[in-house]
Structures are given as structure tokens and as C-alpha cells.
Amino acid sequence: MTTLTVMPVDKTFEVVEGMTLLAALMGAGIEIPHKCEGKASCGSCHIFVQEGRKGVSKIAREENERLDSIVGVGSKSRLACQTKVLGTENIKIELLGFGSGF
């Protein structure tokens, strides 16, 4: 099991390997926008992976293309709906204070 820490809500919980960060957040009762229901077509679940980037899946083409169209994207940016937990290290993410997709 991997420990996921969510900032700025400062909540920590266990997640299973293979689960997306969006599913993990929703399962823990943490509200996060997800207008396209996890299809990487809106970008509303944009988050920052602050620690443990080797503990999540690599960015696929579809996610990368969506991130390229979002304002405020940086090197730690990911879409929670496309980011899967690998179970190799603990992860710390930061939720944005606004919807960053279209």
C-alpha cells in the first residue's frame, strides 16, 4: 500500500496500487472537479505531484496534450484521472484552489 498525502487539506490515507489519484481522492471523500468523468478531455482534475513522482504512472500522450492546453501547468502537473499509483513510493499531491480546465 502507498500513503497519499493531500495538501492543502493535510489529509493522509492509504491507496492501492493501480488506482487513479482521482478515484483515491473521491474514495477518501475529497472533492475534486472532474467534468469529463476521467477521460482526460477537460483538465479540471489538474493537480501537482509534489513528492513521489516515481510512485505514479508516466504521462501518456493524451494526458500530455491536455496539460499543454491548461494555464498554470508546471513540471509537477498531472491529471488526477490519468495518474495511477504504482505502489513503489509514498506520494504527496497539492490540490489547486480553482478548476484549471476549460
All heavy atoms as an XYZ file, in Angstrom:
754
protein
N       0.841     -1.191      0.000
C       0.000      0.000      0.000
C       0.883      1.251      0.000
O       1.962      1.248      0.565
C      -0.883      0.023      1.244
C      -1.954     -1.044      1.258
S      -3.360     -0.615      0.274
C      -4.480     -0.042      1.505
N       0.369      2.266     -0.625
C       1.054      3.548     -0.721
C       0.319      4.567      0.127
O      -0.909      4.586      0.152
C       1.090      4.017     -2.194
O       1.858      3.086     -2.952
C       1.692      5.393     -2.327
N       1.061      5.440      0.783
C       0.461      6.533      1.543
C       0.359      7.750      0.642
O       1.340      8.157      0.015
C       1.312      6.870      2.779
O       1.399      5.707      3.602
C       0.705      8.000      3.578
N      -0.836      8.323      0.562
C      -1.084      9.533     -0.217
C      -1.385     10.668      0.745
O      -2.288     10.554      1.578
C      -2.263      9.327     -1.173
C      -2.706     10.540     -1.990
C      -1.594     11.015     -2.927
C      -3.964     10.215     -2.788
N      -0.610     11.744      0.639
C      -0.847     12.950      1.434
C      -1.388     14.011      0.502
O      -0.822     14.258     -0.567
C       0.455     13.440      2.105
O       0.960     12.387      2.929
C       0.204     14.679      2.947
N      -2.493     14.638      0.905
C      -3.177     15.630      0.074
C      -3.087     16.989      0.754
O      -3.537     17.163      1.879
C      -4.653     15.240     -0.149
C      -5.334     16.229     -1.073
C      -4.757     13.818     -0.692
N      -2.502     17.935      0.057
C      -2.385     19.308      0.547
C      -3.313     20.193     -0.283
O      -3.567     19.869     -1.432
C      -0.940     19.798      0.420
C       0.067     18.939      1.176
S      -0.273     18.702      2.905
C       0.071     20.324      3.542
N      -3.851     21.256      0.155
C      -3.664     21.864      1.457
C      -4.617     21.328      2.537
O      -4.627     21.848      3.643
C      -3.922     23.338      1.192
C      -4.954     23.334      0.101
C      -4.616     22.119     -0.737
N      -5.380     20.287      2.247
C      -6.318     19.761      3.244
C      -5.606     18.948      4.320
O      -6.202     18.611      5.337
C      -7.455     18.921      2.599
C      -8.317     19.790      1.701
C      -6.907     17.739      1.832
N      -4.325     18.642      4.107
C      -3.486     17.914      5.058
C      -4.140     16.617      5.513
O      -4.276     16.340      6.702
C      -3.144     18.804      6.259
C      -1.927     18.291      7.009
O      -1.099     17.591      6.391
O      -1.804     18.582      8.209
N      -4.553     15.820      4.531
C      -5.161     14.523      4.805
C      -4.245     13.436      4.240
O      -3.750     13.563      3.125
C      -6.547     14.452      4.162
C      -7.334     13.226      4.538
C      -8.784     13.328      4.087
C      -9.557     12.128      4.562
N     -10.956     12.189      4.194
N      -4.024     12.386      5.010
C      -3.166     11.282      4.593
C      -3.948      9.984      4.715
O      -4.637      9.757      5.708
C      -1.895     11.217      5.464
O      -1.192     12.460      5.321
C      -0.980     10.088      5.034
N      -3.838      9.127      3.684
C      -4.535      7.843      3.701
C      -3.816      6.864      2.782
O      -2.970      7.251      1.982
C      -6.010      8.006      3.311
C      -6.232      8.714      2.000
C      -6.388      7.996      0.820
C      -6.286     10.099      1.939
C      -6.600      8.650     -0.381
C      -6.498     10.757      0.738
C      -6.652     10.029     -0.422
N      -4.168      5.600      2.917
C      -3.563      4.535      2.126
C      -4.321      4.354      0.810
O      -5.553      4.455      0.783
C      -3.596      3.211      2.897
C      -2.820      3.237      4.196
C      -1.321      3.305      3.997
O      -0.799      2.598      3.123
O      -0.670      4.079      4.723
N      -3.581      4.082     -0.262
C      -4.188      3.801     -1.565
C      -3.570      2.523     -2.129
O      -2.424      2.204     -1.840
C      -4.025      4.964     -2.564
C      -4.796      6.171     -2.116
C      -2.577      5.328     -2.772
N      -4.342      1.831     -2.933
C      -3.861      0.579     -3.512
C      -3.222      0.814     -4.881
O      -3.599      1.726     -5.610
C      -4.987     -0.474     -3.645
C      -5.408     -0.992     -2.293
C      -6.168      0.077     -4.394
N      -2.286     -0.025     -5.205
C      -1.600      0.020     -6.487
C      -2.608     -0.121     -7.620
O      -3.551     -0.909     -7.547
C      -0.592     -1.128     -6.545
C       0.200     -1.198     -7.813
C       1.181     -2.363     -7.794
O       1.497     -2.881     -6.707
O       1.618     -2.747     -8.884
N      -2.421      0.673     -8.684
C      -3.285      0.605     -9.857
C      -4.458      1.570     -9.835
O      -5.084      1.808    -10.860
N      -4.752      2.145     -8.690
C      -5.860      3.091     -8.558
C      -5.430      4.456     -9.091
O      -4.279      4.855     -8.929
C      -6.234      3.194     -7.078
C      -7.349      4.138     -6.764
S      -7.729      4.121     -4.980
C      -9.078      2.964     -4.994
N      -6.340      5.165     -9.747
C      -6.010      6.528    -10.165
C      -6.091      7.446     -8.953
O      -6.808      7.153     -7.981
C      -6.964      7.061    -11.254
O      -8.277      7.198    -10.707
C      -6.971      6.173    -12.490
N      -5.385      8.554     -9.035
C      -5.449      9.516     -7.938
C      -6.851     10.091     -7.807
O      -7.316     10.345     -6.698
C      -4.418     10.630     -8.138
C      -2.957     10.210     -7.996
C      -2.032     11.395     -8.243
C      -2.690      9.596     -6.633
N      -7.556     10.264     -8.923
C      -8.935     10.754     -8.860
C      -9.813      9.791     -8.071
O     -10.555     10.206     -7.171
C      -9.502     10.957    -10.272
C     -10.961     11.417    -10.344
C     -11.144     12.780     -9.680
C     -11.436     11.454    -11.791
N      -9.723      8.506     -8.364
C     -10.517      7.507     -7.642
C     -10.145      7.474     -6.162
O     -11.011      7.357     -5.295
C     -10.324      6.124     -8.271
N      -8.849      7.597     -5.869
C      -8.398      7.594     -4.479
C      -8.948      8.796     -3.722
O      -9.420      8.664     -2.590
C      -6.868      7.592     -4.432
N      -8.887      9.965     -4.353
C      -9.398     11.180     -3.717
C     -10.898     11.090     -3.469
O     -11.381     11.395     -2.377
C      -9.073     12.405     -4.579
C      -7.601     12.768     -4.668
C      -7.357     13.765     -5.793
C      -7.104     13.322     -3.342
N     -11.628     10.663     -4.470
C     -13.077     10.543     -4.331
C     -13.426      9.506     -3.265
O     -14.344      9.709     -2.472
C     -13.719     10.207     -5.670
C     -13.615     11.354     -6.663
S     -14.206     10.935     -8.313
C     -15.835     10.353     -7.987
N     -12.695      8.395     -3.229
C     -12.931      7.352     -2.240
C     -12.681      7.824     -0.818
O     -13.277      7.311      0.129
N     -11.804      8.824     -0.676
C     -11.494      9.373      0.642
C     -12.398     10.553      0.995
O     -12.210     11.194      2.021
C     -10.032      9.812      0.683
N     -13.353     10.842      0.120
C     -14.290     11.928      0.387
C     -13.743     13.311      0.106
O     -14.277     14.310      0.580
N     -12.679     13.395     -0.699
C     -12.086     14.685     -1.052
C     -12.658     15.117     -2.390
O     -12.532     14.410     -3.386
C     -10.550     14.601     -1.110
C     -10.010     14.216      0.277
C      -9.957     15.915     -1.589
C      -8.531     13.944      0.305
N     -13.316     16.260     -2.388
C     -13.933     16.777     -3.602
C     -12.882     17.342     -4.546
O     -12.027     18.126     -4.141
C     -14.931     17.885     -3.260
C     -16.150     17.397     -2.500
C     -17.025     16.476     -3.338
O     -17.205     16.743     -4.541
O     -17.522     15.492     -2.773
N     -12.942     16.918     -5.791
C     -12.060     17.433     -6.839
C     -12.869     17.479     -8.132
O     -13.612     16.540     -8.431
C     -10.781     16.564     -6.995
C      -9.871     17.124     -8.097
C     -11.114     15.111     -7.206
C      -8.494     16.501     -8.147
N     -12.777     18.581     -8.883
C     -13.520     18.655    -10.145
C     -13.102     17.537    -11.097
O     -11.933     17.169    -11.145
C     -13.125     20.018    -10.718
C     -12.545     20.785     -9.589
C     -11.982     19.776     -8.634
N     -14.073     17.031    -11.845
C     -13.784     16.016    -12.869
C     -14.946     15.996    -13.862
O     -15.753     15.098    -13.893
C     -13.521     14.642    -12.256
C     -14.604     14.118    -11.377
N     -14.830     14.590    -10.117
C     -15.530     13.164    -11.588
C     -15.857     13.945     -9.586
N     -16.300     13.076    -10.472
N     -14.984     17.035    -14.669
C     -16.098     17.258    -15.603
C     -16.255     16.173    -16.666
O     -17.347     15.908    -17.123
C     -15.923     18.608    -16.293
C     -15.945     19.785    -15.357
C     -15.629     21.063    -16.106
C     -15.413     22.198    -15.151
N     -14.871     23.376    -15.832
N     -15.147     15.542    -17.078
C     -15.220     14.574    -18.178
C     -15.278     13.130    -17.691
O     -15.159     12.205    -18.488
C     -14.049     14.767    -19.140
S     -12.450     14.267    -18.453
N     -15.454     12.945    -16.395
C     -15.543     11.602    -15.797
C     -14.310     10.745    -16.063
O     -14.398      9.552    -16.312
C     -16.813     10.884    -16.276
C     -18.104     11.604    -15.921
C     -18.281     11.822    -14.421
O     -17.931     10.930    -13.636
O     -18.762     12.904    -14.056
N     -13.132     11.376    -16.023
C     -11.884     10.623    -16.101
C     -11.376     10.280    -17.482
O     -10.596      9.349    -17.643
N     -11.765     11.030    -18.492
C     -11.365     10.724    -19.866
C     -10.237     11.621    -20.392
O      -9.920     11.582    -21.567
C     -12.574     10.818    -20.780
C     -13.634      9.786    -20.448
C     -14.814      9.895    -21.394
C     -15.863      8.868    -21.100
N     -16.686      9.147    -19.949
N      -9.672     12.464    -19.523
C      -8.577     13.376    -19.900
C      -8.973     14.383    -20.967
O      -8.128     14.864    -21.708
C      -7.328     12.609    -20.343
N     -10.252     14.702    -21.058
C     -10.670     15.638    -22.096
C     -11.000     17.034    -21.573
O     -11.237     17.929    -22.370
C     -11.870     15.077    -22.867
O     -12.966     14.883    -22.017
N     -10.973     17.244    -20.246
C     -11.321     18.579    -19.747
C     -10.196     19.249    -18.967
O     -10.097     20.470    -18.964
C     -12.575     18.522    -18.881
S     -12.367     17.769    -17.256
N      -9.371     18.508    -18.267
C      -8.293     19.096    -17.489
C      -8.707     19.650    -16.139
O      -7.901     20.248    -15.441
N      -9.954     19.443    -15.734
C     -10.427     20.027    -14.479
C      -9.837     19.363    -13.235
O      -9.871     19.939    -12.153
C     -11.959     20.008    -14.412
O     -12.445     18.685    -14.418
N      -9.262     18.178    -13.359
C      -8.665     17.483    -12.208
C      -7.155     17.699    -12.141
O      -6.430     16.893    -11.566
C      -9.020     16.001    -12.220
S      -8.324     15.081    -13.617
N      -6.690     18.817    -12.697
C      -5.273     19.177    -12.682
C      -4.785     19.299    -11.239
O      -5.381     19.999    -10.431
C      -5.097     20.499    -13.429
C      -3.714     21.044    -13.410
N      -3.470     22.394    -13.414
C      -2.501     20.448    -13.396
C      -2.170     22.606    -13.412
N      -1.561     21.429    -13.397
N      -3.698     18.602    -10.920
C      -3.081     18.635     -9.596
C      -1.578     18.778     -9.761
O      -1.064     18.710    -10.879
C      -3.364     17.325     -8.801
C      -2.813     16.122     -9.581
C      -4.843     17.192     -8.485
C      -2.708     14.862     -8.777
N      -0.869     18.969     -8.650
C       0.587     18.958     -8.643
C       1.050     17.786     -7.794
O       0.606     17.633     -6.660
C       1.169     20.248     -8.070
C       0.905     21.463     -8.909
C       0.126     22.498     -8.429
C       1.435     21.573    -10.183
C      -0.123     23.622     -9.199
C       1.184     22.681    -10.968
C       0.411     23.716    -10.470
N       1.935     16.963     -8.342
C       2.552     15.881     -7.576
C       3.831     16.470     -6.984
O       4.816     16.669     -7.691
C       2.845     14.647     -8.451
C       3.540     13.564     -7.638
C       1.554     14.110     -9.062
N       3.792     16.772     -5.694
C       4.908     17.439     -5.027
C       6.025     16.479     -4.644
O       7.193     16.848     -4.678
C       4.422     18.193     -3.775
C       3.412     19.270     -4.072
C       3.991     20.447     -4.846
O       5.140     20.462     -5.266
N       3.175     21.457     -5.062
N       5.658     15.270     -4.229
C       6.643     14.257     -3.846
C       6.170     12.898     -4.338
O       4.975     12.652     -4.429
C       6.808     14.211     -2.321
C       7.373     15.469     -1.722
C       7.402     15.439     -0.201
O       7.231     14.359      0.399
O       7.574     16.519      0.387
N       7.118     12.029     -4.646
C       6.773     10.677     -5.055
C       6.416     10.522     -6.512
O       5.646      9.649     -6.882
N       7.010     11.340     -7.363
C       6.670     11.261     -8.791
C       7.065      9.933     -9.427
O       6.487      9.533    -10.430
C       7.266     12.431     -9.556
C       6.537     13.733     -9.232
C       6.941     14.843    -10.136
N       8.164     15.453     -9.619
C       8.842     16.380    -10.251
N       8.462     16.806    -11.426
N       9.932     16.891     -9.727
N       8.015      9.228     -8.825
C       8.378      7.906     -9.341
C       7.379      6.854     -8.873
O       7.408      5.721     -9.338
C       9.792      7.528     -8.893
C      10.849      8.365     -9.562
C      12.236      7.963     -9.144
C      13.251      8.854     -9.837
N      14.610      8.526     -9.407
N       6.486      7.246     -7.991
C       5.469      6.334     -7.485
C       4.163      6.388     -8.250
O       3.185      5.741     -7.878
N       4.143      7.174     -9.353
C       2.940      7.270    -10.188
C       3.295      6.953    -11.641
O       4.458      7.028    -12.036
C       2.265      8.660    -10.089
C       1.759      8.928     -8.677
C       3.185      9.771    -10.552
N       2.291      6.626    -12.417
C       2.476      6.284    -13.828
C       3.071      7.450    -14.614
O       2.931      8.604    -14.234
C       1.132      5.869    -14.431
O       0.186      6.925    -14.292
N       3.696      7.119    -15.724
C       4.253      8.138    -16.610
C       3.118      8.827    -17.364
O       2.044      8.272    -17.532
C       5.226      7.505    -17.599
C       6.459      6.928    -16.927
C       7.503      6.588    -17.951
C       8.724      5.982    -17.316
N       9.444      6.842    -16.422
N       3.393     10.025    -17.841
C       2.389     10.782    -18.599
C       2.232     10.177    -19.987
O       3.206     10.049    -20.729
C       2.778     12.263    -18.714
C       2.800     12.912    -17.328
C       1.824     13.005    -19.635
C       3.230     14.356    -17.331
N       1.004      9.828    -20.338
C       0.694      9.302    -21.670
C       0.402     10.475    -22.619
O       0.179     11.611    -22.185
C      -0.504      8.366    -21.597
N       0.402     10.187    -23.892
C       0.191     11.211    -24.926
C      -1.073     12.020    -24.699
O      -1.059     13.252    -24.743
C       0.150     10.557    -26.313
C      -0.055     11.559    -27.458
C      -0.322     10.868    -28.785
N      -1.433      9.945    -28.748
C      -2.723     10.291    -28.828
N      -3.055     11.556    -28.935
N      -3.675      9.388    -28.793
N      -2.188     11.355    -24.445
C      -3.474     12.043    -24.275
C      -3.431     13.036    -23.100
O      -3.903     14.164    -23.210
C      -4.573     11.001    -24.057
C      -5.961     11.551    -24.102
C      -6.984     10.419    -24.022
O      -7.091      9.789    -22.952
O      -7.666     10.189    -25.030
N      -2.854     12.603    -21.988
C      -2.748     13.493    -20.823
C      -1.821     14.656    -21.124
O      -2.117     15.807    -20.785
C      -2.230     12.713    -19.615
C      -2.056     13.582    -18.383
C      -1.482     12.849    -17.195
O      -1.130     11.648    -17.312
O      -1.363     13.480    -16.126
N      -0.697     14.389    -21.769
C       0.262     15.432    -22.102
C      -0.363     16.493    -23.006
O      -0.145     17.696    -22.815
C       1.496     14.818    -22.753
C       2.681     15.746    -22.729
O       2.943     16.403    -21.731
N       3.391     15.802    -23.834
N      -1.138     16.064    -23.978
C      -1.808     17.002    -24.886
C      -2.787     17.883    -24.126
O      -2.891     19.081    -24.390
C      -2.520     16.247    -26.004
C      -1.564     15.651    -27.012
C      -2.238     14.782    -28.055
O      -3.480     14.601    -28.011
O      -1.510     14.265    -28.928
N      -3.528     17.311    -23.176
C      -4.479     18.099    -22.385
C      -3.724     19.078    -21.490
O      -4.091     20.241    -21.390
C      -5.367     17.177    -21.536
C      -6.333     17.901    -20.626
C      -7.251     18.901    -21.312
N      -7.923     18.310    -22.432
C      -8.355     18.984    -23.502
N      -8.220     20.287    -23.579
N      -8.947     18.373    -24.494
N      -2.651     18.636    -20.850
C      -1.872     19.526    -19.989
C      -1.304     20.697    -20.776
O      -1.216     21.814    -20.260
C      -0.745     18.754    -19.296
C      -1.173     17.837    -18.153
C      -0.018     16.943    -17.724
C      -1.719     18.622    -16.970
N      -0.922     20.466    -22.033
C      -0.388     21.540    -22.879
C      -1.392     22.656    -23.107
O      -1.012     23.776    -23.441
C       0.064     20.989    -24.239
C       1.401     20.278    -24.175
O       2.114     20.433    -23.155
O       1.725     19.568    -25.134
N      -2.681     22.373    -22.923
C      -3.719     23.379    -23.183
C      -4.209     24.081    -21.909
O      -5.107     24.902    -21.973
C      -4.904     22.724    -23.892
O      -5.575     21.846    -23.004
N      -3.598     23.778    -20.756
C      -4.049     24.331    -19.479
C      -3.091     25.421    -19.006
O      -1.879     25.252    -19.052
C      -4.127     23.212    -18.411
C      -5.147     22.155    -18.822
C      -4.476     23.790    -17.047
C      -5.167     20.937    -17.914
N      -3.649     26.514    -18.516
C      -2.863     27.604    -17.954
C      -2.357     27.195    -16.576
O      -3.084     26.578    -15.797
C      -3.724     28.883    -17.848
C      -2.971     29.988    -17.137
C      -4.186     29.327    -19.213
N      -1.115     27.520    -16.257
C      -0.572     27.260    -14.937
C       0.066     25.898    -14.766
O       0.353     25.478    -13.652
N       0.312     25.203    -15.862
C       0.922     23.875    -15.810
C       2.419     24.018    -15.574
O       3.069     24.902    -16.123
C       0.642     23.112    -17.126
C       1.485     21.862    -17.234
C      -0.825     22.778    -17.225
N       2.959     23.131    -14.750
C       4.389     23.113    -14.478
C       4.916     21.691    -14.568
O       4.193     20.759    -14.937
N       6.150     21.509    -14.156
C       6.789     20.197    -14.254
C       6.161     19.166    -13.327
O       6.316     17.969    -13.534
C       8.284     20.316    -13.954
O       8.489     20.754    -12.626
N       5.438     19.603    -12.306
C       4.802     18.690    -11.358
C       3.328     18.454    -11.679
O       2.631     17.758    -10.948
C       4.945     19.234     -9.939
C       6.399     19.331     -9.503
C       6.527     19.901     -8.118
C       7.996     19.990     -7.727
N       8.152     20.494     -6.359
N       2.842     19.025    -12.767
C       1.429     18.921    -13.134
C       1.055     17.539    -13.623
O       1.811     16.906    -14.364
C       1.089     19.924    -14.235
O       1.150     21.239    -13.755
N      -0.110     17.095    -13.210
C      -0.706     15.845    -13.687
C      -2.212     16.003    -13.671
O      -2.761     16.893    -13.032
C      -0.329     14.670    -12.770
C       1.125     14.273    -12.760
C       1.656     13.810    -14.112
N       0.928     12.704    -14.687
C       1.255     11.418    -14.568
N       2.328     11.080    -13.889
N       0.531     10.487    -15.153
N      -2.888     15.118    -14.391
C      -4.339     14.998    -14.305
C      -4.614     13.831    -13.370
O      -4.135     12.718    -13.597
C      -4.952     14.744    -15.678
C      -4.785     15.853    -16.712
C      -5.453     15.446    -18.025
C      -5.335     17.172    -16.214
N      -5.372     14.076    -12.315
C      -5.638     13.039    -11.322
C      -6.333     11.832    -11.945
O      -6.111     10.698    -11.517
C      -6.483     13.606    -10.177
N      -7.138     12.061    -12.982
C      -7.872     10.957    -13.612
C      -6.972     10.017    -14.397
O      -7.338      8.871    -14.660
C      -8.985     11.492    -14.506
S      -8.415     12.315    -16.017
N      -5.786     10.476    -14.770
C      -4.883      9.678    -15.601
C      -3.661      9.163    -14.842
O      -2.890      8.367    -15.358
C      -4.394     10.517    -16.786
C      -5.508     10.989    -17.696
C      -6.266      9.843    -18.313
O      -5.687      9.010    -18.992
N      -7.568      9.781    -18.077
N      -3.495      9.618    -13.611
C      -2.309      9.286    -12.832
C      -2.587      8.080    -11.948
O      -3.388      8.156    -11.016
C      -1.883     10.494    -11.971
O      -1.773     11.643    -12.813
C      -0.560     10.236    -11.295
N      -1.929      6.966    -12.243
C      -2.131      5.734    -11.474
C      -1.017      5.552    -10.448
O       0.141      5.858    -10.712
C      -2.172      4.522    -12.401
C      -3.408      4.494    -13.257
C      -3.511      3.209    -14.019
C      -4.796      3.223    -14.842
N      -4.927      2.027    -15.644
N      -1.403      5.016     -9.314
C      -0.458      4.722     -8.242
C       0.284      3.432     -8.590
O      -0.341      2.420     -8.894
C      -1.217      4.567     -6.894
C      -0.274      4.126     -5.792
C      -1.939      5.861     -6.545
N       1.618      3.486     -8.551
C       2.430      2.314     -8.865
C       2.745      1.474     -7.632
O       3.115      0.316     -7.751
C       3.744      2.739     -9.529
C       3.628      3.484    -10.856
C       5.006      3.870    -11.362
C       2.884      2.647    -11.888
N       2.629      2.069     -6.461
C       2.891      1.333     -5.234
C       4.355      1.242     -4.879
O       4.747      0.435     -4.034
N       5.200      2.061     -5.496
C       6.635      1.988     -5.264
C       7.146      2.993     -4.240
O       8.222      2.810     -3.681
C       7.412      2.198     -6.575
O       7.011      3.446     -7.151
C       7.127      1.070     -7.553
N       6.402      4.080     -4.018
C       6.792      5.062     -3.006
C       5.581      5.900     -2.621
O       4.592      5.948     -3.344
C       7.946      5.950     -3.480
C       7.648      6.849     -4.655
C       8.877      7.659     -5.088
O      10.014      7.293     -4.743
O       8.691      8.658     -5.770
N       5.680      6.547     -1.465
C       4.595      7.395     -0.989
C       4.498      8.643     -1.859
O       5.483      9.068     -2.470
C       4.803      7.756      0.478
C       4.688      6.540      1.368
O       3.982      5.583      1.048
N       5.377      6.555      2.487
N       3.300      9.229     -1.897
C       3.011     10.337     -2.805
C       2.426     11.500     -2.008
O       1.615     11.296     -1.104
C       1.989      9.887     -3.880
C       2.513      8.662     -4.631
C       1.677     11.028     -4.838
C       1.436      7.905     -5.386
N       2.821     12.713     -2.396
C       2.246     13.925     -1.823
C       1.781     14.797     -2.972
O       2.562     15.112     -3.876
C       3.286     14.673     -0.978
C       2.744     15.922     -0.311
C       3.830     16.551      0.558
C       3.326     17.744      1.308
N       4.403     18.333      2.150
N       0.500     15.160     -2.959
C      -0.045     15.988     -4.030
C      -0.611     17.280     -3.463
O      -0.896     17.378     -2.269
C      -1.148     15.254     -4.830
C      -2.371     14.969     -3.950
C      -0.597     13.993     -5.464
C      -3.577     14.488     -4.726
N      -0.752     18.258     -4.342
C      -1.359     19.530     -3.972
C      -2.558     19.766     -4.872
O      -2.448     19.720     -6.101
C      -0.348     20.665     -4.136
C      -0.903     22.014     -3.757
C       0.121     23.130     -3.936
O       1.306     22.850     -4.157
O      -0.299     24.297     -3.869
N      -3.700     19.995     -4.240
C      -4.902     20.336     -4.979
C      -4.882     21.823     -5.277
O      -4.407     22.625     -4.469
C      -6.148     20.003     -4.161
C      -6.300     18.547     -3.731
C      -7.564     18.389     -2.900
C      -6.333     17.629     -4.931
N      -5.406     22.192     -6.411
C      -5.472     23.602     -6.785
C      -6.721     24.220     -6.177
O      -7.719     23.548     -5.955
C      -5.492     23.745     -8.305
C      -4.291     23.104     -9.006
C      -4.491     23.102    -10.499
C      -3.014     23.803     -8.620
N      -6.679     25.519     -5.967
C      -7.808     26.203     -5.357
C      -8.885     26.595     -6.341
O      -9.859     27.243     -5.989
N      -8.742     26.197     -7.586
C      -9.701     26.558     -8.629
C      -9.681     25.493     -9.704
O      -8.709     24.756     -9.821
C      -9.345     27.919     -9.241
C      -7.943     27.958     -9.788
C      -7.684     27.622    -11.096
C      -6.872     28.313     -8.968
C      -6.388     27.644    -11.601
C      -5.567     28.338     -9.467
C      -5.329     28.004    -10.784
N     -10.739     25.411    -10.488
C     -10.754     24.493    -11.629
C      -9.845     25.034    -12.702
O      -9.989     26.163    -13.125
N      -8.894     24.240    -13.145
C      -7.921     24.745    -14.098
C      -8.199     24.309    -15.531
O      -7.490     24.674    -16.429
C      -6.511     24.290    -13.686
O      -6.460     22.892    -13.663
N      -9.224     23.516    -15.723
C      -9.546     23.085    -17.084
C     -10.426     24.099    -17.777
O     -10.614     25.205    -17.310
N     -10.988     23.715    -18.920
C     -11.869     24.645    -19.634
C     -13.215     24.657    -18.969
O     -13.744     23.686    -18.576
C     -12.136     24.238    -21.080
C     -10.959     23.838    -21.872
C     -11.018     22.730    -22.672
C      -9.793     24.570    -21.864
C      -9.953     22.358    -23.452
C      -8.727     24.209    -22.641
C      -8.796     23.103    -23.439
